Amino acid sequence: MSTAEKYVQSLKQIKAAEERTQTQIDEHKKKVSEEARNFESYVFKTITTTRSDAEKLVESSTEQSRKKATAETAKIIDDATVKSKTISTRIDAQTVREIIDILLKEV
């Protein structure tokens, strides 16, 4: 085999190696792209699910807070009603004098 033939043979081997390498690179690039798309889809689904769960949690917490506030308000109103009835029925001598003084001033 002559030097020229050896040179051509070497070039063919180099070209074949380049083509194999390029094929491997293209396959790896395709695989990485697919993994990136899958990861992006996973992240989007995770964010959507998390957002939905957070909204439900906020709604639930808001409802619980509203119920608690309503119960506390009702208790305060009930206590105030009881106290107002108790206070209005307790008339001491001083209060009687003040009422009489007010009534007599008008006369």
Secondary structure, 3 states (H helix, E strand, C coil): CCHHHHHHHHHHHHHHHHHHHHHHHHHHHHHHHHHHHHHHHHHHHHHHHHHHHHHHHHHHHHHHHHHHHHHHHHHHHHHHHHHHHHHHHCCCHHHHHHHHHHHHHHC
